[in-house]
Amino acid sequence: MHLKTLAAALCATGIALFSAIAAAEPADLLARDGATGYVIVVDADAAPADLTAARELKVHLEAATGATFPITDQDPGGKALYVGGGERFRRVVPGTDALGPDGIRIWSNGGSLYFGGEGPRGSLYAVYTFLEDVVGCRWWTPSETHIPHVPELSIPAQDVSYTPPIRMRETFYYHAFDPVFSARNRLNGHFQEIPEAYGGHYRFIGWCHTFFPILPPETYFDAHPEWYSMIDGERVADGQLCLTNLEMREEFITNALEWVQKDPDAGMISISQNDWRRQCQCPKCAALAAEEGSEAGPLLHFVNAVAEAIEAEYPDFIVETLAYQYTRQAPKHVRPRHNVAVRLCSIECDFSQPIETGPRNADFLRDIREWSEISSHLYIWNYVTNFSFYHYPHPNWDGLGPDVRLFVKHKAIGVFQQGDRGSTCGDFHALRPWLQAKLLWNPDSDVDALINEFLNGYYGAAGPYLRRYIDITREAVARADIHLGCFRRETADWLTLDDLNAITPLFDEAAAEIAGDRLLERRLDIARVPLDFVWIERWTALRREAQRDGKPFLGPEDPVAARDALLRRFRLYDCEEFGENHLVAHAVAGFDRLFEPPSAPPAQLADLDPEDYVFRPARSMQVIGAARTASLVPDYAASDGWALRIPGHVAGRQVRYPIDPEMSSAYSQGEWHVLVRAEALADAGPLFAVGIYDNRGEGRTMQRIEVNAEDLSREGYTAIRIPRERPRIDREFYIETLGDPSRVVAVYVAGVYLVNE
């Protein structure tokens, strides 16, 4: 899209005049029994997207009616379907001046129909709206389309005028990377990459997190450490920029302008913080942040200066920045310049409830209100998936419609819905991009009606069963009253055995309804992946609960066979990612370990019932640390003959065991232990440390126990107890060495265990 078009789209006041169909007027017969008297007329000098609109109208009408609709650039003098927003459209059709960016106009006049609109996409969107709302076409996925068979097609008189309130509309899903699917569903965002023939799309230079790409520390840090963050009194190369350093600002502006010079038609550039915290703590930056009451203060002062310099050479360019994590709260005094767009990110929100009414979202609601008051251009980066596990059920349905309406209410010019881009088997991966495209185009749409329409249209007779599945998960997360964030690593705290036992028969009954229809069977099989994933991941704990409480267990009888079948489905459906940047291929080994034969328990557990503890041997633990010097070695002192050996000369956390679903769901509280021994050179004093680390947010150490030489047995392994802590799935055991080879040659870890109370 040309930069002037972009600037107009951002600055224009959108007008939304929704459909008014003159139903009282007689309908026009468009086609009957394979014949039509209509032709499609498009101007000889029509824009590329108008030509595409004419072809799309022809193809879909012919498929629906069986009639042939010729395309011509000559006015037939009789009834016709006029496509394009050119001179004739504006001369003949009333109300075209009221349209805003991407606005559409469909109008009947004397038996003819006119399709036009604003900008490069208006006419195309008018045709797609007509094909959906009047003819009944649906584009479920890039390859799965519904075109109804309508041998007799009569069209009521049309008087439709509509401008979408959100200019930039983007859903970050696997299917939405297909440009034709996106165009047909009226998406137009950065990653859609829609060609000019389908109307083009908005795009950012740099997209986001551009501080270091524009001013890379590997190029500048050695000569100018003062350009980068000061952390605890030292300049560091892995933080942010020192935003109050004027010399750095000048070099940054020079480099940013070079980016714009290489792509002047983009219309927008991102000037935004790195994707981590570690903001500058130097006296000037700290003082400015304190004065503004937010770290967004130093950021916005800096971005405004960059935006002013870019405007001097590119007056229509927009400069985007993030209000994200530590910069999310609006500043007290500084205001974004008129050519600055603030992209507010909802990453901390609870997505089980609408932002406007959910009590856990009060802080974000405050922030969107405050940014809306001071920003000319507010853009929303929203999170609509679970990045940790795309294949978990993720019942965020109740917030989808209200949240988009909240964004519109606060003048959002764009919405980026970040979903599970790398998954073809995620939670309702086909429904979600279609549903959200509909909401971004018309935020007043009824979410439940759209869900039902898709489920019944895409899954056929299986649809009502999937509707009940969605409702059970909605009810479950509401009942549990948990924070449904976008980095959930467990389902045990909200999705119960009773819920899973209620959901499983629904899929079995749905399968019976569509038996023999291979297309619907495939769609249902993909939709079932999240259910099967949960059964397998939590199989041991759920089976134990069912036996203990006398409840049914409707999970797989053979978990190994079920696990292997699920992995085959991932390969069959070309599913690449379990979670964000978490490849299925890399996760298979960990998934395989779920059902390994149990290791021999250590002596400390010999007198306990196996139902009362969970033991994880060294071979289940993970080697971490920059050097990765720990290694699995034979050790006959360990109960299963293996231990992880950590050399004493390295320092830092070297080995960990992330809490697994069985530990998390089966044990609400208990005693944690790490089995260790050491080749010690010292007779007393600290040798290493064990502890518990919480991975949420930036991460923090929950417990850290220094182990002294006198704490260890002279023979075999010692169980180091860690004080009571709930075994959450987002926590982990760790072993930390102190980097002093004069005190310890090596530390050996035989495993970890948890004893229930």
ZAMARGU-4260 file (C-alpha; in steps of 0.2 Angstrom, whole numbers, plus 5000, padded with zeros to 4 digits):
<rodrens>
0) 5000/5000/5000 | 5006/5017/4996 | 5011/5028/5011 | 4999/5042/5006 | 4985/5029/5006
5) 4990/5022/5023 | 4991/5040/5031 | 4974/5043/5024 | 4967/5027/5032 | 4975/5031/5049
10) 4969/5049/5049 | 4952/5048/5041 | 4936/5047/5052 | 4928/5030/5048 | 4909/5030/5046
15) 4900/5014/5048 | 4883/5014/5040 | 4877/4996/5041 | 4866/4987/5029 | 4849/4993/5024
20) 4841/4981/5012 | 4825/4988/5004 | 4815/4971/5006 | 4799/4979/5001 | 4805/4981/4983
25) 4803/4966/4971 | 4818/4955/4970 | 4828/4954/4954 | 4830/4937/4946 | 4848/4935/4943
30) 4849/4917/4936 | 4837/4902/4933 | 4840/4885/4927 | 4858/4889/4921 | 4853/4905/4912
35) 4855/4923/4916 | 4853/4940/4907 | 4866/4948/4917 | 4884/4952/4912 | 4898/4959/4924
40) 4904/4976/4919 | 4921/4982/4924 | 4931/4997/4918 | 4944/4995/4905 | 4956/5004/4916
45) 4950/4996/4932 | 4962/4994/4947 | 4970/4977/4949 | 4959/4973/4964 | 4943/4978/4954
50) 4947/4966/4941 | 4949/4952/4954 | 4933/4957/4961 | 4924/4955/4944 | 4932/4938/4942
55) 4928/4932/4960 | 4910/4937/4957 | 4909/4928/4941 | 4917/4912/4948 | 4906/4911/4963
60) 4890/4915/4954 | 4893/4903/4941 | 4897/4889/4953 | 4881/4893/4963 | 4869/4895/4949
65) 4876/4885/4934 | 4874/4900/4923 | 4888/4909/4914 | 4891/4927/4918 | 4902/4936/4905
70) 4914/4950/4910 | 4915/4965/4899 | 4921/4982/4899 | 4907/4988/4888 | 4891/4995/4896
75) 4877/4983/4889 | 4863/4996/4891 | 4852/4984/4901 | 4854/4975/4917 | 4871/4972/4923
80) 4882/4969/4938 | 4894/4984/4939 | 4910/4981/4948 | 4923/4995/4953 | 4924/5011/4962
85) 4928/5022/4947 | 4920/5037/4939 | 4904/5029/4934 | 4901/5021/4952 | 4904/5039/4960
90) 4893/5047/4947 | 4878/5035/4948 | 4878/5028/4966 | 4873/5040/4980 | 4882/5040/4997
95) 4900/5036/4991 | 4907/5051/4999 | 4902/5045/5017 | 4914/5029/5015 | 4930/5028/5025
100) 4945/5016/5023 | 4939/4999/5016 | 4921/5005/5015 | 4909/4996/5004 | 4894/5001/4994
105) 4881/4989/4986 | 4867/4997/4977 | 4852/4992/4966 | 4846/5003/4952 | 4834/4998/4939
110) 4838/4980/4940 | 4857/4983/4940 | 4868/4980/4954 | 4883/4991/4958 | 4898/4985/4969
115) 4911/4998/4974 | 4920/5006/4989 | 4934/5016/4996 | 4953/5013/4992 | 4961/4998/4984
120) 4950/4985/4993 | 4933/4993/4994 | 4925/4985/4978 | 4933/4968/4982 | 4926/4968/4999
125) 4909/4974/4992 | 4909/4958/4981 | 4914/4947/4995 | 4901/4954/5007 | 4887/4951/4994
130) 4893/4933/4990 | 4893/4929/5009 | 4877/4938/5015 | 4866/4936/4999 | 4872/4921/4990
135) 4878/4911/5005 | 4896/4908/5001 | 4908/4904/5015 | 4927/4903/5015 | 4931/4892/5030
140) 4949/4889/5026 | 4961/4892/5012 | 4956/4875/5004 | 4938/4872/5011 | 4925/4883/5004
145) 4906/4882/5004 | 4896/4888/4988 | 4878/4884/4989 | 4869/4877/4974 | 4856/4890/4970
150) 4848/4886/4953 | 4836/4900/4955 | 4844/4916/4962 | 4833/4931/4966 | 4841/4946/4974
155) 4832/4958/4984 | 4835/4977/4981 | 4852/4981/4989 | 4856/4997/4998 | 4872/4993/5009
160) 4884/5005/5015 | 4897/5000/5028 | 4914/5006/5034 | 4923/4994/5046 | 4928/5003/5062
165) 4945/4994/5063 | 4956/4999/5048 | 4970/4986/5051 | 4963/4969/5054 | 4975/4954/5057
170) 4974/4936/5064 | 4990/4927/5066 | 4985/4909/5062 | 4991/4896/5050 | 4977/4898/5038
175) 4978/4917/5038 | 4995/4917/5030 | 4986/4912/5014 | 4983/4929/5005 | 4967/4924/4996
180) 4959/4917/5012 | 4963/4933/5021 | 4957/4944/5007 | 4940/4935/5006 | 4938/4936/5025
185) 4943/4955/5024 | 4959/4954/5033 | 4973/4966/5028 | 4987/4965/5041 | 5006/4965/5040
190) 5008/4946/5039 | 4994/4943/5027 | 5006/4948/5012 | 4991/4950/5001 | 4996/4955/4983
195) 4990/4970/4974 | 4978/4960/4964 | 4968/4956/4980 | 4970/4974/4987 | 4986/4973/4996
200) 4989/4975/5014 | 4996/4986/5028 | 5014/4983/5033 | 5027/4989/5045 | 5046/4991/5042
205) 5053/4980/5056 | 5037/4974/5063 | 5042/4976/5081 | 5057/4975/5094 | 5068/4985/5083
210) 5080/4994/5095 | 5094/4982/5093 | 5091/4978/5074 | 5093/4997/5071 | 5107/5000/5083
215) 5115/4983/5086 | 5126/4981/5101 | 5139/4970/5092 | 5142/4985/5081 | 5142/4999/5093
220) 5143/4993/5111 | 5162/4992/5113 | 5165/5010/5107 | 5149/5017/5115 | 5143/5007/5130
225) 5135/5023/5136 | 5122/5021/5122 | 5115/5005/5131 | 5106/5001/5147 | 5114/5004/5164
230) 5109/4989/5175 | 5115/4989/5193 | 5128/5003/5189 | 5136/4994/5174 | 5132/4997/5155
235) 5126/4980/5148 | 5124/4974/5130 | 5109/4963/5133 | 5097/4976/5140 | 5088/4991/5130
240) 5095/5008/5124 | 5099/5022/5135 | 5085/5033/5129 | 5091/5049/5136 | 5108/5049/5127
245) 5107/5062/5114 | 5122/5055/5104 | 5114/5038/5103 | 5098/5046/5097 | 5106/5055/5082
250) 5114/5038/5076 | 5098/5029/5079 | 5089/5042/5068 | 5102/5040/5055 | 5100/5022/5054
255) 5081/5022/5055 | 5080/5034/5040 | 5091/5022/5030 | 5078/5009/5033 | 5064/5021/5027
260) 5074/5026/5012 | 5075/5007/5007 | 5056/5005/5008 | 5047/5022/5007 | 5030/5015/5002
265) 5028/5004/5018 | 5020/5019/5026 | 5025/5014/5044 | 5040/5009/5054 | 5042/5001/5071
270) 5053/5010/5084 | 5051/4998/5098 | 5059/4990/5113 | 5067/4973/5113 | 5057/4958/5119
275) 5063/4958/5136 | 5065/4970/5151 | 5082/4977/5158 | 5077/4995/5154 | 5091/5008/5157
280) 5093/5013/5176 | 5105/5027/5173 | 5101/5043/5183 | 5094/5053/5168 | 5082/5038/5162
285) 5077/5034/5180 | 5073/5052/5184 | 5062/5054/5168 | 5053/5038/5172 | 5049/5044/5189
290) 5043/5061/5183 | 5032/5052/5170 | 5026/5039/5182 | 5030/5025/5169 | 5044/5018/5159
295) 5034/5023/5144 | 5039/5041/5148 | 5058/5039/5142 | 5052/5028/5128 | 5039/5040/5121
300) 5051/5055/5123 | 5063/5045/5112 | 5051/5039/5100 | 5043/5057/5097 | 5061/5063/5093
305) 5063/5049/5080 | 5046/5053/5073 | 5049/5071/5071 | 5065/5068/5061 | 5056/5055/5050
310) 5042/5067/5047 | 5054/5080/5041 | 5059/5069/5026 | 5043/5058/5025 | 5028/5069/5030
315) 5015/5055/5029 | 5025/5041/5038 | 5018/5034/5054 | 5030/5029/5068 | 5024/5014/5079
320) 5030/5009/5096 | 5025/4997/5109 | 5016/4999/5126 | 5022/4982/5132 | 5025/4975/5149
325) 5036/4987/5158 | 5030/5002/5146 | 5012/4997/5146 | 5006/5011/5158 | 5003/5028/5150
330) 5015/5042/5155 | 5008/5057/5165 | 5015/5071/5154 | 5022/5067/5137 | 5010/5064/5123
335) 5013/5054/5107 | 5016/5065/5092 | 5002/5065/5079 | 5013/5053/5068 | 5016/5041/5082
340) 5005/5025/5084 | 5005/5016/5101 | 5003/4998/5100 | 4996/4992/5117 | 4999/4974/5122
345) 4987/4964/5132 | 5000/4950/5136 | 4996/4950/5155 | 4977/4948/5154 | 4966/4935/5160
350) 4957/4929/5144 | 4944/4918/5152 | 4934/4934/5155 | 4931/4950/5145 | 4944/4964/5148
355) 4931/4977/5152 | 4921/4967/5165 | 4935/4954/5171 | 4941/4959/5189 | 4959/4952/5185
360) 4960/4964/5170 | 4957/4980/5179 | 4975/4987/5176 | 4974/4984/5157 | 4957/4992/5157
365) 4965/5007/5165 | 4979/5007/5153 | 4968/5006/5137 | 4958/5021/5144 | 4973/5032/5147
370) 4982/5028/5131 | 4966/5031/5121 | 4964/5048/5129 | 4981/5054/5124 | 4985/5045/5107
375) 4979/5049/5090 | 4983/5032/5084 | 4980/5017/5096 | 4984/5000/5090 | 4980/4984/5100
380) 4991/4968/5100 | 4980/4955/5108 | 4984/4937/5113 | 4971/4924/5108 | 4981/4907/5110
385) 4991/4898/5123 | 5009/4900/5117 | 5015/4886/5129 | 5004/4873/5122 | 4994/4876/5106
390) 4985/4860/5109 | 4977/4863/5126 | 4959/4868/5126 | 4959/4887/5128 | 4942/4893/5132
395) 4944/4912/5129 | 4927/4912/5119 | 4918/4924/5131 | 4931/4938/5129 | 4933/4938/5110
400) 4918/4949/5105 | 4917/4961/5120 | 4936/4964/5119 | 4936/4969/5100 | 4921/4980/5104
405) 4931/4988/5119 | 4946/4991/5107 | 4934/5000/5095 | 4926/5010/5109 | 4944/5016/5113
410) 4948/5022/5095 | 4959/5007/5090 | 4964/5009/5072 | 4971/4992/5071 | 4970/4975/5080
415) 4983/4961/5079 | 4976/4945/5086 | 4991/4934/5089 | 4986/4916/5087 | 4995/4899/5084
420) 5004/4902/5068 | 5013/4886/5067 | 5000/4874/5072 | 4987/4864/5061 | 4981/4855/5076
425) 4978/4868/5089 | 4962/4871/5098 | 4949/4874/5085 | 4963/4880/5073 | 4951/4881/5058
430) 4937/4890/5068 | 4947/4904/5076 | 4955/4913/5062 | 4938/4913/5053 | 4928/4919/5068
435) 4940/4933/5072 | 4941/4939/5055 | 4922/4941/5056 | 4923/4950/5072 | 4937/4962/5066
440) 4926/4966/5051 | 4910/4969/5061 | 4913/4970/5080 | 4895/4969/5083 | 4893/4952/5077
445) 4886/4939/5088 | 4900/4927/5094 | 4889/4912/5098 | 4880/4914/5082 | 4896/4914/5072
450) 4903/4899/5082 | 4887/4889/5078 | 4887/4894/5060 | 4905/4888/5058 | 4903/4872/5068
455) 4887/4867/5059 | 4894/4872/5042 | 4911/4865/5044 | 4908/4849/5054 | 4891/4845/5048
460) 4881/4834/5060 | 4896/4834/5072 | 4894/4852/5075 | 4881/4852/5089 | 4893/4840/5099
465) 4908/4851/5097 | 4897/4866/5103 | 4894/4856/5119 | 4912/4853/5121 | 4916/4872/5119
470) 4902/4875/5132 | 4909/4862/5145 | 4926/4871/5144 | 4919/4888/5146 | 4909/4882/5161
475) 4925/4873/5168 | 4936/4888/5167 | 4923/4899/5175 | 4920/4887/5189 | 4938/4886/5193
480) 4940/4905/5192 | 4958/4904/5187 | 4969/4916/5177 | 4968/4910/5159 | 4984/4918/5152
485) 4993/4915/5136 | 5007/4905/5143 | 4997/4891/5152 | 5007/4876/5156 | 4994/4865/5164
490) 4975/4861/5163 | 4974/4851/5180 | 4969/4867/5189 | 4953/4870/5179 | 4949/4855/5168
495) 4944/4840/5179 | 4942/4822/5177 | 4923/4824/5177 | 4925/4837/5163 | 4935/4825/5152
500) 4923/4811/5155 | 4909/4822/5149 | 4918/4828/5134 | 4925/4811/5128 | 4908/4804/5124
505) 4903/4819/5114 | 4917/4815/5101 | 4912/4797/5100 | 4894/4802/5097 | 4900/4815/5084
510) 4910/4802/5075 | 4895/4790/5074 | 4885/4804/5066 | 4897/4807/5052 | 4904/4790/5050
515) 4908/4787/5032 | 4911/4805/5027 | 4930/4805/5025 | 4931/4824/5024 | 4921/4827/5040
520) 4930/4813/5049 | 4947/4821/5045 | 4940/4838/5052 | 4934/4830/5068 | 4950/4820/5070
525) 4960/4836/5070 | 4947/4845/5082 | 4949/4830/5094 | 4968/4832/5096 | 4967/4844/5111
530) 4956/4832/5121 | 4968/4817/5117 | 4983/4828/5121 | 4976/4831/5139 | 4971/4813/5142
535) 4989/4807/5137 | 4999/4821/5146 | 4989/4818/5163 | 4985/4800/5160 | 4994/4793/5176
540) 4987/4806/5188 | 4969/4805/5181 | 4969/4786/5181 | 4975/4787/5199 | 4961/4799/5204
545) 4948/4788/5195 | 4954/4773/5205 | 4955/4782/5221 | 4938/4790/5220 | 4928/4776/5211
550) 4925/4787/5196 | 4924/4782/5177 | 4940/4784/5167 | 4936/4787/5149 | 4954/4790/5144
555) 4964/4778/5133 | 4967/4761/5141 | 4984/4759/5133 | 4993/4776/5135 | 5008/4771/5125
560) 4998/4766/5110 | 4987/4782/5112 | 5003/4793/5113 | 5011/4785/5097 | 4994/4787/5088
565) 4994/4806/5093 | 5012/4809/5087 | 5007/4800/5070 | 4992/4813/5068 | 5004/4827/5071
570) 5015/4821/5056 | 4999/4817/5046 | 4992/4834/5048 | 5009/4843/5045 | 5009/4851/5062
575) 5025/4859/5066 | 5024/4867/5083 | 5018/4861/5100 | 5019/4879/5106 | 5028/4896/5101
580) 5045/4891/5094 | 5042/4874/5102 | 5044/4861/5087 | 5034/4845/5088 | 5050/4836/5082
585) 5060/4843/5097 | 5046/4839/5109 | 5044/4821/5104 | 5058/4814/5115 | 5050/4822/5131
590) 5033/4816/5126 | 5040/4798/5124 | 5046/4799/5142 | 5029/4800/5149 | 5027/4782/5150
595) 5044/4775/5153 | 5045/4760/5165 | 5047/4767/5182 | 5065/4767/5189 | 5069/4758/5205
600) 5065/4770/5219 | 5079/4776/5231 | 5082/4769/5248 | 5073/4784/5255 | 5057/4779/5248
605) 5058/4760/5251 | 5045/4760/5265 | 5032/4771/5256 | 5017/4766/5246 | 5021/4770/5227
610) 5004/4780/5228 | 5012/4792/5240 | 5026/4799/5230 | 5033/4803/5213 | 5051/4800/5209
615) 5060/4806/5194 | 5077/4799/5190 | 5092/4809/5183 | 5089/4803/5166 | 5072/4813/5166
620) 5081/4829/5171 | 5087/4842/5159 | 5105/4849/5157 | 5105/4868/5156 | 5117/4882/5158
625) 5128/4891/5144 | 5142/4878/5145 | 5130/4863/5147 | 5144/4853/5155 | 5133/4841/5165
630) 5132/4824/5158 | 5123/4807/5162 | 5136/4795/5169 | 5134/4777/5176 | 5134/4777/5195
635) 5130/4762/5205 | 5126/4772/5220 | 5111/4778/5212 | 5095/4767/5213 | 5094/4765/5194
640) 5113/4765/5191 | 5113/4783/5182 | 5117/4801/5188 | 5120/4818/5181 | 5138/4823/5185
645) 5141/4842/5186 | 5159/4848/5186 | 5164/4859/5201 | 5172/4872/5190 | 5156/4879/5182
650) 5144/4891/5191 | 5126/4894/5190 | 5110/4883/5187 | 5116/4867/5178 | 5102/4854/5179
655) 5083/4856/5181 | 5067/4846/5182 | 5052/4856/5176 | 5037/4850/5186 | 5026/4838/5176
660) 5007/4837/5176 | 5007/4821/5187 | 5016/4831/5201 | 5006/4846/5198 | 4989/4838/5198
665) 4991/4824/5211 | 5000/4833/5224 | 4993/4849/5231 | 5007/4850/5245 | 5021/4840/5250
670) 5040/4838/5254 | 5052/4841/5240 | 5069/4832/5239 | 5084/4832/5228 | 5095/4817/5229
675) 5113/4823/5228 | 5131/4818/5233 | 5148/4827/5230 | 5166/4823/5227 | 5171/4836/5240
680) 5188/4843/5244 | 5182/4854/5258 | 5176/4846/5275 | 5164/4861/5279 | 5155/4875/5271
685) 5145/4877/5255 | 5148/4866/5240 | 5132/4869/5229 | 5114/4874/5230 | 5097/4866/5226
690) 5081/4875/5224 | 5064/4879/5216 | 5063/4892/5202 | 5046/4900/5196 | 5046/4902/5177
695) 5031/4914/5176 | 5035/4932/5170 | 5053/4936/5171 | 5056/4921/5183 | 5061/4921/5201
700) 5069/4909/5213 | 5056/4903/5226 | 5068/4893/5237 | 5087/4891/5237 | 5096/4880/5249
705) 5115/4880/5250 | 5121/4863/5253 | 5137/4862/5265 | 5149/4848/5265 | 5144/4843/5283
710) 5126/4841/5276 | 5130/4826/5265 | 5132/4808/5269 | 5149/4800/5267 | 5141/4786/5258
715) 5128/4786/5244 | 5115/4799/5241 | 5108/4812/5253 | 5090/4818/5251 | 5091/4837/5253
720) 5073/4843/5258 | 5066/4859/5251 | 5053/4868/5261 | 5035/4865/5257 | 5029/4873/5240
725) 5014/4869/5229 | 5021/4859/5214 | 5015/4871/5200 | 5018/4866/5182 | 5027/4882/5179
730) 5040/4879/5192 | 5056/4868/5192 | 5069/4860/5203 | 5086/4866/5200 | 5104/4862/5205
735) 5116/4876/5205 | 5135/4874/5206 | 5146/4888/5214 | 5161/4887/5202 | 5174/4884/5215
740) 5184/4868/5210 | 5195/4870/5225 | 5181/4865/5236 | 5172/4852/5225 | 5177/4841/5210
745) 5160/4837/5205 | 5142/4836/5210 | 5131/4821/5206 | 5112/4821/5205 | 5102/4805/5206
750) 5085/4812/5204 | 5071/4822/5213 | 5055/4816/5222 | 5040/4823/5230 | 5031/4814/5245
755) 5013/4818/5247 | 5005/4823/5263
</rodrens>
